[in-house]
Structures are given as C-alpha cells and as structure tokens.
Amino acid sequence: MSFQKTVQLYPDVAPVPGTQLVESEVNSTLFSPLQVRGLTLQNRIAVSPMGMFSANDGHLTDFHLVHYGSFATKGAALVIVEATAVAPNARVSTGDSGLWRDSQIAPLKRVVDYVHIQGQKAGIQLCHSGPKGSMLPPWLAKGDPMVHFPLANDEAGGWPNDVWAPSAICHGPGYPVPKEMGQKQIDLAVDQFASAARRAAEAGVEDFIELHGAHGYLINAFLSPLTNHRTDEYGGSFDNRTRFLFRVLRAVRDAIPDTVVLSLRISAVEWMAWSGKDCWTLGESIKLAKLLPEAGVDILDISSGGNHSDQRIDIHPYYQIDLAYQIRQAIKADDIELLIAAVGLIDEPDMAESVVRGNADFGALQKMNGMYGDAGRGEYEEPQADLVMVGRQFLRDAGFVLTAAKVLGVKAQWPLQYSKVK
C-alpha cells in the first residue's frame, strides 16, 4: 500500500488555524469572524499583496507556493497574491506575476489550492502598471538612492517603448516616458482586466479579487489630475477622471461569480498638497467611496501616495490609518455598506486589535496636522477599519496571526502539525 493511501498529509482541522477557540477568555475583535458577500473570515488579518518579483514570464514558481503557503498554514484568514499584471506590458517589472495568458492559470491554481487545503481564503490583486512599467527587480538598483526600480531596456527583456498612461508624463527619474493612451488602448486595458479576472476565477480564486488603483499605477494615474492632463471624456472633472476606473470595475464584476468579493485599493491622498498643484484629495476619496457599492465593490483598501516622485510623507505607524478612519466615518454617516481595510506599518498585535476594535489613542497623529484635512484627533472611540492588511510583518514572522493571538491572550487554533509548540 502506498504512503499516500496510509497517511493523510493534510489533516482536516476544524476550526481552521487562526480561529479563536470557544474556551478563550479574551474577547478579541481581531479574532472575530468577518462576513462579506460569499466570504467568511475567521479573523480580521489578511496578507497584503506584496510584489516578490520572482515570477518566470508571469508564471508563479515554487517560491510562491512556499511563500504564500507559509502564511496559510499559520492562520492568515485571507492570503492575497501579489499585484498580478493583466498584460505583458502591464507589469511593473520583468519579475511580476501575470494572468494575461492561459498557461499562467495552472501555477496560480497550485498556490490557491494549497491555501484552500489549509482552510484559508485566497485572493489576488490585479494590476496594470501604467506609467511605472518596464523596470527590473529592485535589488538590481545597485544602490542608486534616486532609483527604486532600475529601468529594463530591450536587451534586459523590458518594454520601455510600450509603456502607456493617461498622459505622456514620466513618473520620475529612471522611469520611461509613457505614451498617451487613445480610445483603443483604453478599451483594450478594460478587456485585459476582465480577462485576467476570468483566469483568476478559473484558477480557483473564488474568494477575493482586488484591483490595484493606488501608487501611481494605471488606475491611479487616471484618477489624479497630477498625471491625467486629458481634455476628453477621461480627463478634467471628477466624473471623467473616474470613468476608466468604473469601466474596469463593472467589467471585472461581470466577469466573476457573484459570490466573489471585489476590493479596490486606492491612494487616499498623494502627499503633494505642499506643492500647490491640483492633486487627488481625501475629499475625492470619500466621494469615490460612496459610489463604489453601486459598481459591485465590497471592500475599499486604503493606502496612499506613490503617484509622484516629489511626494512628502511623514511616515509613522498611523499615517494611513487615520485616512481609513475618516473614509469609514464618512460612509457610515450615510449608511453606505462598504467595508474598509487598513494597510501600512501594522506591525504590532495591539495596534492591529485597536484598528478593528476602536478606543485607540493615536497621539502620534498630532504631528499630521496640516498635511491633509482635519487629522490628529488623538483618540478614536470607533474602529478605524474592518480588516487589517498586514504586509512586512508577515515577511518578518510568517506566523504573525498565531503570534498576535499569544500577545493578546487569545486561545487560537494551531495547525495540527505544529501542536507540540503552541
């Protein structure tokens, strides 16, 4: 009799790892379930999509199986695959994940299946790089402080002459000057997002799909007057600058099953108010948020910046959480059903708990006064977000969920294979 038939390699665990057990004496919001559309998470901790720049012509590799699998094994309720390009020239770098051809479905499915076997939920972030494409992985920058990503020329497998954006505006030093998109290129990009979403669903991504509308990539470039100088129906007014986004949202929503959660990541502010230039504002983010449910969006993921090389960010652990809070307060005031995800430097369990529970003293936000709107109120009685997207801390500690449970005094389910050390 074969080994496969005598040993169950993936033991069924009920509840799944990362679940707060009934005998737990601590009432943790972070470890309480969250339900949205057809998705139920056993805790409020998601692995934020983070580019690994380790794909082979857009195909995920063994690295990704181990990378994402480690988070799923140790209790992350939602594991989101990194920004995945919808076309070859939609990649940020030559090492980006992709879903522009059918051969990329099977490697993704391998990762998604493993996440599901562990009892966790799997998601993916779809992206078009827009003006920030044709770069090399960042570790090839060779220490140049002005260049985060070095340019990939034709000889290095890049596409510097096939980079497109709303307007022919270079992102900054080291980046190619993009070509201005015409109607043909706009229509093509919408179709590419929808096709990638269909491939994701075919790969088993039946839980969560996010569109990357932040950090200066194509959707963000359309939204911002800093990078969108068009005079046609896609530029100028708020309605025109959001037109491309809503076309993409509706195309993706139509391409995926009704049960799949649709999320959008945005840069809520651009950190360019100091310049006096017309830019995307927190007020516009709130206005956009109120329109998203009608387009089928379930979660708004709040990031910031990344659209201009001259941005000025006073970075500290709470610099984006207040943005999430203000947007959440505005939509709740209008009884709009839209969940808010917070992301950025959420490294401590107590901090993650306070974000989704409320009653947090954020004195550090006082330093933010004057940078945008009315910031730095100091104490929040209500939650700042419904879900936390944790990134770098998962790279430091793949078992962050179990670490958080221990720090917070929560009795949580461990993977059976690791039961000796819980």
Secondary structure as UniProt FT lines:
FT   HELIX           3..6
FT   TURN            17..18
FT   TURN            22..23
FT   TURN            30..31
FT   STRAND          34..36
FT   TURN            37..38
FT   STRAND          39..41
FT   STRAND          45..47
FT   TURN            57..58
FT   HELIX           62..73
FT   TURN            74..75
FT   STRAND          78..85
FT   HELIX           88..90
FT   TURN            94..95
FT   STRAND          97..98
FT   HELIX           102..104
FT   HELIX           105..117
FT   TURN            118..119
FT   STRAND          121..127
FT   HELIX           130..132
FT   HELIX           138..140
FT   TURN            142..143
FT   TURN            145..146
FT   HELIX           154..156
FT   TURN            160..161
FT   STRAND          164..165
FT   TURN            173..174
FT   STRAND          179..180
FT   HELIX           183..202
FT   TURN            203..204
FT   STRAND          208..213
FT   TURN            215..216
FT   HELIX           218..223
FT   TURN            225..227
FT   TURN            233..234
FT   HELIX           238..241
FT   HELIX           243..255
FT   TURN            258..259
FT   STRAND          261..267
FT   HELIX           273..275
FT   HELIX           282..291
FT   HELIX           293..295
FT   STRAND          299..303
FT   TURN            309..310
FT   TURN            317..320
FT   HELIX           321..333
FT   TURN            334..335
FT   STRAND          339..343
FT   HELIX           349..357
FT   STRAND          360..361
FT   HELIX           363..368
FT   TURN            369..371
FT   STRAND          379..380
FT   STRAND          387..390
FT   HELIX           392..396
FT   TURN            398..399
FT   HELIX           400..408
FT   HELIX           416..421
//
